[in-house]
Amino acid sequence: MPDLTVGIVGGGGHVGLVQAAGLASLGYYTIAYDLNAARIRDLQKGILPFYEPGLAELVQSGLKSKLLEFTGKIEHFRKVDMAYICTGTPSLPGGRTELLQVENAVTAVARTVQKQAVIAVKSTVPVGTARRLSRLLQQQRLSEKAVIVSNPEFLSEGSAVDDFWHPSRIVVGSAGPEAAEIIAGIYAPPHVPVIKTSWENAEMIKYGANAFLALKISFINLVAQLCEKSGGDIRVVSEGVGLDPRIGPYFLEAGVGFSGPCLEKDLRSLIGQFNDAGEEAPLLEAALYINQRQRYLVVSRLKKGLGELKGKKIAVLGLAFKPGTDDLRDTHTLPVIEQLISSGAEVTVHDPLLGAVSWPRQMSTFLPDLRWASSPYEAAEGKDALLILTAWPEYRSINLAKLKSCLANPLVVDGRNLFEPAGMAALGIDYRGVGIGAEVER
Ligand code: UGA
């Protein structure tokens, strides 16, 4: 293993913290820098700002070994040999990507390091950004101090630590072989393909991957519509389609659609990049459209079952954008709940990780009428319907007979297709999934 000191900018964020803790546990002296002073103070004490399975243990062991340092001072990067940029890339109106944080991070690192450092951009940035950053360093007479590499991140929330140890591939975009070798040499488990390529290819691979995942989900949600109308069952159709090895079984689960901080944002950014290049991207637009529609479908299904929603009591299971996380950024669940509340329904939520105590303060002003339950059964008690929005594994083992006895009216709208419709019908539950053709008989 090379004897390197590594700096992480954005070390208190999801990508940065996993990268920092992972590299420290590999034996690199790793300095995680973040502008958020409160976050840094907590991390110095081993307190994490979000939930990610296995990450707390990794951070604790990094702190114990003293190989992991958290700091709010960029001066600590003086001895850094290489730095990863893991800062945020917020969306601008129209979906384009704000790059100020990335640019500031790159120039701050280049100004601080004492010897030439390799700067690897992990944040998802539009194609052409690494070249632009390299030019920026030249303009600021900092190119002696830093070399830019594009090293996109493929971690998924909820499995990020596992993804760090077992990457599907490592992509390194650079203008020359030396910097690429350094990044590829940091951590590349045997048998993991390493693609050393140009800056632009590396940046495009990241967008291509996320956009394709989004397309797969929207495609299966589109087919789900026809399954419903024709009496089919999308779960069987997905299985049959996904068994073709050219297609593969992943990301073919129909439901309320994709959400979270990456897929939708990257899709919008990519559409913006097409438009900037004078091109249209109707396929990507359609994927976004279908995804938005899924959110209305679950609400209209509730309306169909209940008549109007005004005055109705509805239990919602799941608030996070996917299982294994407490992340609420761009989650589909909030717009759905907003629709319910604005239609006059009373909403009670259960989520295994989020509750009244951990519900962020800014959200309480955004959705003040939310009620909380500490179990799915408590959520269901006396309700007119139950809506499932996140596929938490614990929901699959719910005692359905008990759940039914809690509900005042046994209507379950399932945006994640967790249960067998026949079993639900046998229990007397009016069960409505996504893309399951029993709908046609109603
Ligand atoms: C996504 C990519 O999967 C990662 O490879 C990538 O590194 C990451 O974005 C990123 O750019 O940082 P993530 O946003 O953590 O990861 O979550 P996903 O597992 O992709 O799930 C996104 C959404 O799609 C969730 O709401 C999930 O419930 C939904 N989904 C997923 C479906 O509706 N159906 C499926 O079949 C699969």
Boltz pocket constraint, residues with backbone or C-beta under 6 A from the ligand:
constraints:
  - pocket:
      binder: B
      contacts: [[A, 124], [A, 153], [A, 154], [A, 155], [A, 156], [A, 157], [A, 158], [A, 210], [A, 213], [A, 217], [A, 250], [A, 251], [A, 252], [A, 253], [A, 254], [A, 255], [A, 256], [A, 257], [A, 258], [A, 259], [A, 260], [A, 261], [A, 262], [A, 263], [A, 321], [A, 322], [A, 323]]
      max_distance: 6.0
